[in-house]
Amino acid sequence: MKGDAFGPASGDVLELVDCIGNEQDVSECLLGTWSEPDLTSPQYSAGVSCLSSGVGNIRLVNGSGPCDGIVEVSLNDRWNRFCLWNFDVREASVVCRQMGCGPLVKIQEIVMGDTGVGWRTVEDTYCSGTESRISECSLSVWSSQPCLYNIHAGIVCSTSAISKVALTDGSSACSSKVKVLLDNKWHLVPAFEWHVEEEAVLCRQLGCHFAVERAQIKEMSIDKRRNHHTDLRSIYCVGHEASLSQCSSVLSKGHQMQSGEAEVLCSQAGAARIRLVGGDSSCSGRVEVFYQRAWGTVCDDTWDLNDAHVVCRQAGCGHAQRAPGGAYFGPGSGSIWLEKLFCNGNETAVSQCAGVVSKNSLCTHSQDAGVICTELQGDGMQSEERRAD
């Protein structure tokens, strides 16, 4: 809201705030300079009005079934529609996922016309594609004004999800090029939007160990001699899913694969042992895992309480109280084995979680993860190293 909507302000003026919309804090946006107010010309302060409640349910209406129709979301106990202009495949794939449908097939333009109902609209939406619900995305500008040209977003989702995965052209059951089975047809997976999160999920789905990040740039090489096409455009996982079928995905019939085929390399050896180093007791300290016959640390990039709960359980301690990062218990040395860890919190050992290992980690030891667990009553074990069951 502009124009001193909440009355005139005083003090210095921030001349520019430029955000994409997915930032967690205003300090992450592009900010201008602070200046004293110019008393010779009028200046007006910006304001904001937020919804009193969060995003509620979502539904698809006026379609032929439960997996297609106009997208509506409940805000402040009222149904609202999305303007098409800032609603893309990532947002639409999240809606398909939340509705329990298969991959996104297409986005439709829904023109309301002059006689349409005066729907409130969500004018701007930002999703990464990995979210499980639209409420996890950034939604902004809830408006009573119609969309530009009164065009709203509709989607068509597949009614079936990815049912199987297979590796081809590989000498190992845990490394090769990836293809997936959808609607009784095998599809190649493009490498362009294939990331370590998807690799971590696939490795766990295959019954292998952590995904191995080779820490190299995946070049987008165009091979004109082999002009591959696929109907599967992209898959978006956050890393915690049990299989690729639980991730968001997008179908695009005849999509040209200019980036080559997605590949996965899973470790055939897990991290069977952990230890806590540098803490005040056997139930606190820097987390280290034993991998490839050497101890190494865990990066705090995706480190959270769910990961810490599993570490505490494997260490024979109580529940996790804190999951500090930033080398809280001092920096380790040697390799940073686990660059990312994706535990759901109910696993009995770190080796059962999805994760990414790297010999050339992009993390530094200033990002070593730690844990603070409660101690079990009557637990006399003081050993630093405890083997998983």
Number of C-alpha atoms within 10 A of each C-alpha: 11 10 12 13 12 12 10 11 12 8 8 11 17 14 10 12 12 11 14 9 17 15 11 9 9 12 10 12 16 11 14 12 9 11 11 10 14 10 7 6 6 7 13 13 16 13 12 9 8 9 11 7 9 13 17 14 16 20 18 21 15 11 14 10 12 16 23 26 21 20 24 22 21 15 21 13 12 11 17 21 25 25 25 23 15 13 20 16 20 22 22 28 37 29 29 28 25 20 19 18 21 27 32 30 24 19 20 16 15 17 15 16 10 9 6 10 9 12 18 19 24 26 22 17 22 19 23 17 27 23 22 22 20 25 18 14 20 15 19 15 15 18 13 12 13 20 21 11 11 18 19 25 22 26 23 26 28 19 17 15 21 21 13 15 18 16 18 13 9 13 9 12 15 21 22 19 18 22 20 19 16 20 13 11 9 17 19 21 25 26 21 18 14 19 18 21 22 23 27 34 27 29 26 24 17 17 13 22 26 30 29 24 24 15 12 7 6 14 10 12 11 13 12 8 6 10 11 18 18 18 21 26 25 22 24 23 27 19 28 20 22 18 21 23 22 21 27 29 29 25 21 16 13 12 14 16 24 18 18 22 18 19 19 22 23 27 18 16 12 17 22 17 20 26 24 25 21 17 16 10 16 23 28 27 25 25 24 27 23 17 19 11 7 11 19 22 29 29 28 24 16 16 22 21 18 17 23 26 29 25 31 27 21 23 26 19 22 19 19 22 15 16 22 21 21 17 22 18 21 18 16 23 12 10 19 25 25 29 25 26 27 23 27 19 18 13 17 17 24 27 24 21 25 27 29 27 26 19 14 14 18 10 17 19 19 15 21 30 30 31 28 26 24 16 18 13 8 6 10 9 13 10 12 16 16 16 12 16 8
